[in-house]
Amino acid sequence: MLKGLGALGGLGDMAKMMKAATEMQGKLAEMQEDLARMVVVGEAGAGLVKARATAKGDVTGLDIDPSILVASEKEVVEDLILAAIHDAQGKAKARSDQEMARLAEGLGLPPGMKLPG
């Protein structure tokens, strides 16, 4: 009786694809929440300046060794702060990429395939 439906037999595959897409979307949202909770620390000046950031790249704090807070060294301190922030953001990107690759692998996606994030 259903022989004449032809292409409609593929609806089951479409339902599987939609379910998989919904599952992937949920896992991606969960990963984004996890990245917002993960903290990385960037450093500059051999640890004299440290910047904390989430794995999403949001800077959440700075630690500056008081020994470098000398008025005549203002530009050096500013450069160290920027360097620490850039280091933290680089580490955040690396951590995010690592977690996204792990998620993609868990979903059976080919290596190197980028997930939206």
DSSP file (Angstrom, degrees, kcal/mol; ACC not computed):
  #  RESIDUE AA STRUCTURE BP1 BP2  ACC     N-H-->O    O-->H-N    N-H-->O    O-->H-N    TCO  KAPPA ALPHA  PHI   PSI    X-CA   Y-CA   Z-CA
    1    1 A M              0   0    0      0, 0.0     3,-0.4     0, 0.0     0, 0.0   0.000 360.0 360.0 360.0 -33.2    0.0    0.0    0.0
    2    2 A L    >   +     0   0    0      1,-0.2     3,-1.8     2,-0.1     4,-0.3   0.372 360.0 100.0 -93.3   4.5    2.9    2.4    0.7
    3    3 A K  G >  S+     0   0    0      1,-0.3     3,-1.0     2,-0.2    -1,-0.2   0.834  76.4  58.2 -60.9 -32.5    4.9    1.5   -2.4
    4    4 A G  G 3  S+     0   0    0     -3,-0.4    -1,-0.3     1,-0.2    -2,-0.1   0.496  83.4  83.0 -77.2  -2.6    3.7    4.5   -4.3
    5    5 A L  G X   +     0   0    0     -3,-1.8     3,-2.2     1,-0.2    -1,-0.2   0.717  62.0 166.6 -77.5 -19.7    5.1    6.9   -1.7
    6    6 A G  G X   +     0   0    0     -3,-1.0     3,-1.6    -4,-0.3    -1,-0.2  -0.191  67.8  25.0  51.3-107.6    8.6    6.8   -3.2
    7    7 A A  G >  S+     0   0    0      1,-0.3     3,-1.9    -2,-0.2    -1,-0.3   0.661 106.7  78.1 -66.4 -18.3   10.6    9.7   -1.7
    8    8 A L  G X  S+     0   0    0     -3,-2.2     3,-1.7     1,-0.3     4,-0.3   0.703  76.6  75.1 -67.4 -16.4    8.5    9.9    1.5
    9    9 A G  G X  S+     0   0    0     -3,-1.6     3,-0.7     1,-0.3     4,-0.3   0.736  85.9  65.5 -63.7 -20.6   10.4    6.8    2.7
   10   10 A G  G <> S+     0   0    0     -3,-1.9     4,-1.8     1,-0.2    -1,-0.3   0.478  74.4  89.7 -79.7  -3.2   13.2    9.3    3.4
   11   11 A L  H <> S+     0   0    0     -3,-1.7     4,-2.4     1,-0.2    -1,-0.2   0.843  81.6  57.9 -64.3 -32.4   11.2   11.2    6.0
   12   12 A G  H <> S+     0   0    0     -3,-0.7     4,-1.9    -4,-0.3    -1,-0.2   0.900 106.2  48.9 -62.6 -40.1   12.6    8.8    8.7
   13   13 A D  H  > S+     0   0    0     -4,-0.3     4,-2.4    -3,-0.2    -2,-0.2   0.884 109.8  52.3 -65.3 -38.2   16.1    9.8    7.7
   14   14 A M  H  X S+     0   0    0     -4,-1.8     4,-2.5     1,-0.2    -2,-0.2   0.894 107.7  51.2 -64.9 -39.6   15.1   13.5    7.9
   15   15 A A  H  X S+     0   0    0     -4,-2.4     4,-2.2     2,-0.2    -1,-0.2   0.892 110.0  49.9 -64.6 -38.9   13.7   13.0   11.4
   16   16 A K  H  X S+     0   0    0     -4,-1.9     4,-2.6     2,-0.2    -2,-0.2   0.908 111.0  49.5 -64.2 -42.0   17.0   11.4   12.4
   17   17 A M  H  X S+     0   0    0     -4,-2.4     4,-2.5     2,-0.2    -2,-0.2   0.907 111.0  49.0 -64.1 -41.3   18.9   14.3   11.0
   18   18 A M  H  X S+     0   0    0     -4,-2.5     4,-2.3     2,-0.2    -1,-0.2   0.897 111.7  49.3 -65.7 -39.7   16.7   16.8   12.8
   19   19 A K  H  X S+     0   0    0     -4,-2.2     4,-2.4     2,-0.2    -2,-0.2   0.920 112.2  48.1 -64.7 -43.3   17.2   14.9   16.0
   20   20 A A  H  X S+     0   0    0     -4,-2.6     4,-2.6     2,-0.2    -2,-0.2   0.895 111.4  50.6 -64.3 -40.0   20.9   14.9   15.5
   21   21 A A  H  X S+     0   0    0     -4,-2.5     4,-2.4     2,-0.2    -2,-0.2   0.903 111.0  48.4 -64.7 -41.1   20.9   18.6   14.7
   22   22 A T  H  X S+     0   0    0     -4,-2.3     4,-2.1     2,-0.2    -2,-0.2   0.906 112.1  49.4 -64.9 -41.5   18.9   19.4   17.9
   23   23 A E  H  X S+     0   0    0     -4,-2.4     4,-2.4     2,-0.2    -2,-0.2   0.918 111.4  48.9 -62.9 -44.0   21.3   17.3   19.9
   24   24 A M  H  X S+     0   0    0     -4,-2.6     4,-2.5     1,-0.2    -2,-0.2   0.903 109.6  52.1 -62.9 -41.7   24.3   19.0   18.4
   25   25 A Q  H  X S+     0   0    0     -4,-2.4     4,-2.2     1,-0.2    -1,-0.2   0.900 110.3  48.8 -62.2 -41.0   22.8   22.4   19.1
   26   26 A G  H  X S+     0   0    0     -4,-2.1     4,-2.2     2,-0.2    -2,-0.2   0.909 112.0  47.9 -64.4 -43.2   22.2   21.4   22.8
   27   27 A K  H  X S+     0   0    0     -4,-2.4     4,-2.3     1,-0.2    -2,-0.2   0.874 110.9  51.9 -66.6 -36.7   25.8   20.2   23.1
   28   28 A L  H  X S+     0   0    0     -4,-2.5     4,-2.2     2,-0.2    -2,-0.2   0.906 109.7  48.8 -65.6 -41.9   27.1   23.4   21.5
   29   29 A A  H  X S+     0   0    0     -4,-2.2     4,-1.9     2,-0.2    -2,-0.2   0.906 111.7  49.7 -63.6 -41.4   25.1   25.5   24.0
   30   30 A E  H  X S+     0   0    0     -4,-2.2     4,-2.3     1,-0.2    -2,-0.2   0.900 109.5  51.9 -63.0 -40.6   26.4   23.5   26.9
   31   31 A M  H  X S+     0   0    0     -4,-2.3     4,-2.7     1,-0.2    -2,-0.2   0.898 106.7  53.2 -63.3 -40.6   30.0   23.9   25.6
   32   32 A Q  H  X S+     0   0    0     -4,-2.2     4,-1.6     1,-0.2    -1,-0.2   0.896 109.5  48.7 -61.8 -40.0   29.5   27.6   25.4
   33   33 A E  H  X S+     0   0    0     -4,-1.9     4,-0.9     2,-0.2    -1,-0.2   0.902 111.1  50.3 -65.4 -40.7   28.4   27.7   29.0
   34   34 A D  H >X S+     0   0    0     -4,-2.3     4,-1.6     1,-0.2     3,-0.8   0.912 108.4  52.2 -63.3 -42.5   31.4   25.5   30.0
   35   35 A L  H 3< S+     0   0    0     -4,-2.7    20,-1.5     1,-0.3    21,-0.6   0.857 104.5  56.7 -62.7 -34.6   33.8   27.9   28.2
   36   36 A A  H 3< S+     0   0    0     -4,-1.6    -1,-0.3     1,-0.2    -2,-0.2   0.749 111.2  44.2 -68.6 -22.4   32.3   30.8   30.1
   37   37 A R  H << S+     0   0    0     -4,-0.9    -2,-0.2    -3,-0.8    -1,-0.2   0.695  92.9  94.1 -93.8 -22.0   33.2   29.1   33.3
   38   38 A M     <  -     0   0    0     -4,-1.6    17,-1.4    -5,-0.1     2,-0.4  -0.496  63.3-153.2 -73.7 139.4   36.7   28.0   32.3
   39   39 A V  E     -A   54   0A   0     15,-0.2     2,-0.3    -2,-0.2    15,-0.2  -0.946  12.6-175.4-118.4 134.5   39.5   30.4   33.4
   40   40 A V  E     -A   53   0A   0     13,-3.0    13,-2.3    -2,-0.4     2,-0.5  -0.881  15.2-142.0-119.6 156.8   42.9   30.8   31.7
   41   41 A V  E     -A   52   0A   0     -2,-0.3     2,-0.3    11,-0.2    11,-0.2  -0.982   9.7-163.7-125.1 126.1   45.7   33.1   32.9
   42   42 A G  E     -A   51   0A   0      9,-3.1     9,-2.7    -2,-0.5     2,-0.3  -0.807  12.6-161.1-102.7 149.2   48.0   35.1   30.7
   43   43 A E  E     +A   50   0A   0     -2,-0.3     2,-0.3     7,-0.2     7,-0.2  -0.917  14.0 178.8-131.4 156.0   51.3   36.5   31.9
   44   44 A A  E  >> +A   49   0A   0      5,-2.1     5,-2.0    -2,-0.3     4,-0.6  -0.974  66.0  31.0-147.5 157.9   53.8   39.2   31.0
   45   45 A G  T >45S-     0   0    0     -2,-0.3     3,-1.3     1,-0.2    -1,-0.1   0.907 132.3 -57.3  61.6  42.8   57.0   40.4   32.5
   46   46 A A  T 345S-     0   0    0      1,-0.3    -1,-0.2     2,-0.1    -3,-0.0   0.855 111.0 -43.7  55.2  38.0   57.9   37.0   33.9
   47   47 A G  T 345S+     0   0    0     -3,-0.3    -1,-0.3     2,-0.3    -2,-0.2   0.483 107.6 121.0  90.5   3.0   54.7   36.9   35.9
   48   48 A L  T <<5S+     0   0    0     -3,-1.3    17,-3.0    -4,-0.6     2,-0.4   0.821  82.6  34.6 -67.8 -29.1   54.8   40.5   37.1
   49   49 A V  E   <S-AB  44  64A   0     -5,-2.0    -5,-2.1    15,-0.2     2,-0.4  -0.995  73.9-178.3-127.2 129.4   51.4   41.1   35.4
   50   50 A K  E     -AB  43  63A   0     13,-2.7    13,-2.8    -2,-0.4     2,-0.4  -0.983   8.6-162.1-127.9 138.5   48.8   38.4   35.1
   51   51 A A  E     -AB  42  62A   0     -9,-2.7    -9,-3.1    -2,-0.4     2,-0.4  -0.979   7.6-152.1-120.5 131.4   45.4   38.6   33.3
   52   52 A R  E     +AB  41  61A   0      9,-2.9     8,-2.9    -2,-0.4     9,-1.4  -0.824  22.6 166.8-100.3 141.3   42.6   36.2   33.9
   53   53 A A  E     -AB  40  59A   0    -13,-2.3   -13,-3.0    -2,-0.4     6,-0.2  -0.984  35.8-109.6-147.7 155.9   40.0   35.5   31.2
   54   54 A T  E >   -A   39   0A   0      4,-2.4     3,-2.2    -2,-0.3   -15,-0.2  -0.418  41.3-105.3 -76.5 164.7   37.3   33.0   30.5
   55   55 A A  T 3  S+     0   0    0    -20,-1.5    41,-0.3   -17,-1.4   -19,-0.2   0.584 122.9  65.3 -68.6  -7.7   37.9   30.5   27.7
   56   56 A K  T 3  S-     0   0    0    -21,-0.6    -1,-0.3   -18,-0.3   -20,-0.1   0.527 122.8-106.9 -86.5  -7.4   35.5   32.6   25.7
   57   57 A G  S <  S+     0   0    0     -3,-2.2     2,-0.6     1,-0.3    -2,-0.1   0.478  71.1 142.9  99.1   3.2   38.1   35.4   25.9
   58   58 A D        -     0   0    0     34,-0.1    -4,-2.4     1,-0.0     2,-0.3  -0.684  50.3-130.4 -80.6 120.4   36.4   37.7   28.3
   59   59 A V  E     +B   53   0A   0     -2,-0.6    -6,-0.3    -6,-0.2     3,-0.1  -0.547  30.7 174.2 -71.8 129.4   39.0   39.3   30.6
   60   60 A T  E     -     0   0A   0     -8,-2.9     2,-0.3     1,-0.3    -7,-0.2   0.541  54.9  -7.4-115.6 -12.1   37.9   38.9   34.2
   61   61 A G  E     -B   52   0A   0     -9,-1.4    -9,-2.9     2,-0.0     2,-0.4  -0.972  48.2-139.3-176.6 161.9   40.8   40.3   36.3
   62   62 A L  E     -B   51   0A   0     -2,-0.3     2,-0.4   -11,-0.2   -11,-0.2  -0.979   5.8-162.6-130.6 144.0   44.3   41.6   36.5
   63   63 A D  E     -B   50   0A   0    -13,-2.8   -13,-2.7    -2,-0.4     2,-0.5  -0.992  13.8-175.4-124.0 121.6   47.1   40.9   39.1
   64   64 A I  E     -B   49   0A   0     -2,-0.4   -15,-0.2   -15,-0.2   -16,-0.1  -0.972  27.3-125.5-122.0 123.7   49.9   43.5   39.0
   65   65 A D    >   -     0   0    0    -17,-3.0     3,-1.9    -2,-0.5     4,-0.2  -0.504  20.0-136.5 -64.3 125.6   53.0   43.1   41.2
   66   66 A P  G >  S+     0   0    0      0, 0.0     3,-1.6     0, 0.0    -1,-0.2   0.722  95.2  76.6 -59.5 -21.7   53.3   46.3   43.2
   67   67 A S  G 3  S+     0   0    0      1,-0.3    -2,-0.1   -19,-0.1   -19,-0.0   0.729  93.8  50.6 -64.6 -19.9   57.0   46.5   42.6
   68   68 A I  G <  S+     0   0    0     -3,-1.9     2,-2.0   -20,-0.1    -1,-0.3   0.463  79.6 102.6 -96.1  -0.1   56.4   47.7   39.0
   69   69 A L    <   +     0   0    0     -3,-1.6     2,-0.4    -4,-0.2    -1,-0.1  -0.509  45.9 139.3 -85.4  74.3   54.0   50.5   39.9
   70   70 A V    >   -     0   0    0     -2,-2.0     3,-2.4     1,-0.1     7,-0.2  -0.974  56.4-132.8-119.0 129.3   56.5   53.3   39.6
   71   71 A A  G >  S+     0   0    0     -2,-0.4     3,-1.3     1,-0.3    -1,-0.1   0.839 106.6  55.3 -52.3 -39.0   55.3   56.5   37.9
   72   72 A S  G 3  S+     0   0    0      1,-0.3    -1,-0.3     2,-0.1     3,-0.2   0.653 106.3  53.2 -71.5 -13.2   58.4   56.7   35.7
   73   73 A E  G <> S+     0   0    0     -3,-2.4     4,-2.5     1,-0.2    -1,-0.3   0.093  70.1 121.8-106.5  20.7   57.6   53.2   34.3
   74   74 A K  H <> S+     0   0    0     -3,-1.3     4,-2.5     1,-0.2     5,-0.2   0.890  74.8  48.0 -51.9 -48.5   54.0   53.9   33.4
   75   75 A E  H  > S+     0   0    0     -3,-0.2     4,-2.4     1,-0.2    -1,-0.2   0.874 111.0  51.2 -64.8 -37.2   54.4   53.0   29.7
   76   76 A V  H  > S+     0   0    0     -3,-0.2     4,-2.5     2,-0.2    -1,-0.2   0.928 110.7  48.7 -64.8 -44.3   56.2   49.7   30.6
   77   77 A V  H  X S+     0   0    0     -4,-2.5     4,-2.4     1,-0.2    -2,-0.2   0.920 111.0  50.3 -62.2 -43.8   53.4   48.8   33.0
   78   78 A E  H  X S+     0   0    0     -4,-2.5     4,-2.4    -5,-0.2    -1,-0.2   0.916 111.2  48.9 -60.3 -43.4   50.8   49.6   30.3
   79   79 A D  H  X S+     0   0    0     -4,-2.4     4,-2.6     1,-0.2    -1,-0.2   0.899 111.0  50.1 -63.4 -40.3   52.7   47.4   27.8
   80   80 A L  H  X S+     0   0    0     -4,-2.5     4,-2.5     2,-0.2    -2,-0.2   0.893 109.5  51.3 -65.5 -38.9   52.9   44.6   30.3
   81   81 A I  H  X S+     0   0    0     -4,-2.4     4,-2.4     2,-0.2    -2,-0.2   0.944 112.3  45.7 -62.3 -47.8   49.2   44.8   31.0
   82   82 A L  H  X S+     0   0    0     -4,-2.4     4,-2.7     1,-0.2    -2,-0.2   0.909 112.5  51.1 -62.0 -41.4   48.4   44.6   27.2
   83   83 A A  H  X S+     0   0    0     -4,-2.6     4,-2.4     1,-0.2    -1,-0.2   0.906 110.4  48.9 -63.4 -40.9   50.8   41.8   26.7
   84   84 A A  H  X S+     0   0    0     -4,-2.5     4,-2.5     2,-0.2   -33,-0.3   0.905 111.8  49.1 -65.4 -40.8   49.2   39.8   29.6
   85   85 A I  H  X S+     0   0    0     -4,-2.4     4,-2.6     2,-0.2    -2,-0.2   0.929 111.9  48.2 -63.7 -44.9   45.7   40.4   28.2
   86   86 A H  H  X S+     0   0    0     -4,-2.7     4,-2.3     1,-0.2    -2,-0.2   0.895 111.5  50.9 -63.2 -38.7   46.8   39.3   24.7
   87   87 A D  H  X S+     0   0    0     -4,-2.4     4,-2.4     2,-0.2    -2,-0.2   0.928 111.2  48.0 -63.0 -45.0   48.4   36.2   26.2
   88   88 A A  H  X S+     0   0    0     -4,-2.5     4,-2.4     1,-0.2    -2,-0.2   0.910 112.2  49.0 -62.7 -42.1   45.3   35.3   28.1
   89   89 A Q  H  X S+     0   0    0     -4,-2.6     4,-2.3     2,-0.2    -1,-0.2   0.877 110.2  51.3 -67.2 -36.3   43.1   35.8   25.1
   90   90 A G  H  X S+     0   0    0     -4,-2.3     4,-2.2     2,-0.2    -1,-0.2   0.913 111.9  46.7 -64.1 -42.2   45.5   33.6   23.0
   91   91 A K  H  X S+     0   0    0     -4,-2.4     4,-2.5     2,-0.2    -2,-0.2   0.869 110.6  53.6 -66.8 -36.1   45.2   30.9   25.6
   92   92 A A  H  X S+     0   0    0     -4,-2.4     4,-2.7     2,-0.2    -2,-0.2   0.923 109.3  47.9 -63.6 -43.8   41.5   31.3   25.7
   93   93 A K  H  X S+     0   0    0     -4,-2.3     4,-2.9     2,-0.2     5,-0.2   0.920 111.9  49.7 -63.7 -43.5   41.2   30.8   22.0
   94   94 A A  H  X S+     0   0    0     -4,-2.2     4,-2.2     2,-0.2    -1,-0.2   0.915 112.8  46.8 -61.9 -42.5   43.5   27.8   22.1
   95   95 A R  H  X S+     0   0    0     -4,-2.5     4,-2.5     2,-0.2    -2,-0.2   0.913 113.0  49.4 -65.8 -42.4   41.4   26.3   24.9
   96   96 A S  H  X S+     0   0    0     -4,-2.7     4,-2.6   -41,-0.3     5,-0.2   0.930 111.6  48.6 -61.8 -46.2   38.1   27.0   23.1
   97   97 A D  H  X S+     0   0    0     -4,-2.9     4,-2.3     1,-0.2    -1,-0.2   0.899 111.5  50.9 -60.9 -40.4   39.5   25.5   19.9
   98   98 A Q  H  X S+     0   0    0     -4,-2.2     4,-2.0    -5,-0.2    -2,-0.2   0.919 112.4  45.3 -63.2 -44.8   40.6   22.4   21.8
   99   99 A E  H  X S+     0   0    0     -4,-2.5     4,-2.2     2,-0.2    -2,-0.2   0.888 112.8  50.5 -68.3 -38.6   37.1   22.0   23.5
  100  100 A M  H  X S+     0   0    0     -4,-2.6     4,-2.8     2,-0.2    -1,-0.2   0.895 109.8  50.7 -65.8 -39.6   35.3   22.5   20.1
  101  101 A A  H  X S+     0   0    0     -4,-2.3     4,-2.4    -5,-0.2    -1,-0.2   0.896 109.9  50.7 -64.4 -39.1   37.5   19.9   18.4
  102  102 A R  H  X S+     0   0    0     -4,-2.0     4,-2.1     2,-0.2    -2,-0.2   0.909 111.7  47.6 -64.1 -41.4   36.7   17.5   21.3
  103  103 A L  H  X S+     0   0    0     -4,-2.2     4,-1.5     2,-0.2    -2,-0.2   0.925 111.5  50.0 -64.3 -45.1   33.0   18.2   20.8
  104  104 A A  H  <>S+     0   0    0     -4,-2.8     5,-2.7     1,-0.2     4,-0.3   0.904 111.0  49.5 -60.8 -41.9   33.2   17.7   17.0
  105  105 A E  H ><5S+     0   0    0     -4,-2.4     3,-1.4     1,-0.2    -1,-0.2   0.905 108.5  53.3 -64.0 -40.8   35.0   14.4   17.5
  106  106 A G  H 3<5S+     0   0    0     -4,-2.1    -1,-0.2     1,-0.3    -2,-0.2   0.786 107.7  51.4 -64.1 -27.6   32.4   13.3   20.0
  107  107 A L  T 3<5S-     0   0    0     -4,-1.5    -1,-0.3    -3,-0.2    -2,-0.2   0.461 118.7-112.7 -87.7  -1.7   29.7   14.0   17.4
  108  108 A G  T < 5 +     0   0    0     -3,-1.4    -3,-0.2    -4,-0.3    -2,-0.1   0.719  64.0 152.2  79.3  20.6   31.6   12.0   14.8
  109  109 A L      < -     0   0    0     -5,-2.7    -1,-0.2    -6,-0.2     3,-0.1  -0.511  54.1 -91.3 -82.3 154.2   32.4   15.0   12.6
  110  110 A P    >   -     0   0    0      0, 0.0     3,-1.9     0, 0.0    -1,-0.1  -0.309  52.0 -91.4 -63.6 146.7   35.5   14.9   10.4
  111  111 A P  T 3  S+     0   0    0      0, 0.0     3,-0.1     0, 0.0   -10,-0.0  -0.291 112.3  24.0 -56.6 139.4   38.8   16.3   12.0
  112  112 A G  T 3  S+     0   0    0      1,-0.3     2,-0.4    -3,-0.1   -11,-0.0   0.306  83.3 138.4  88.2  -9.8   39.3   20.0   11.3
  113  113 A M    <   -     0   0    0     -3,-1.9     2,-0.3   -12,-0.1    -1,-0.3  -0.567  50.5-133.6 -72.7 126.0   35.6   20.7   10.7
  114  114 A K        -     0   0    0     -2,-0.4    -1,-0.1    -3,-0.1   -17,-0.0  -0.624  12.5-150.5 -84.9 135.0   34.8   24.0   12.5
  115  115 A L        -     0   0    0     -2,-0.3     2,-0.2     1,-0.0   -15,-0.1  -0.772  30.4-102.1 -96.7 147.6   31.7   24.3   14.6
  116  116 A P              0   0    0      0, 0.0    -1,-0.0     0, 0.0     0, 0.0  -0.481 360.0 360.0 -66.4 138.3   30.0   27.6   15.0
  117  117 A G              0   0    0     -2,-0.2   -17,-0.0   -85,-0.0    -2,-0.0   0.357 360.0 360.0-163.1 360.0   30.9   29.2   18.2
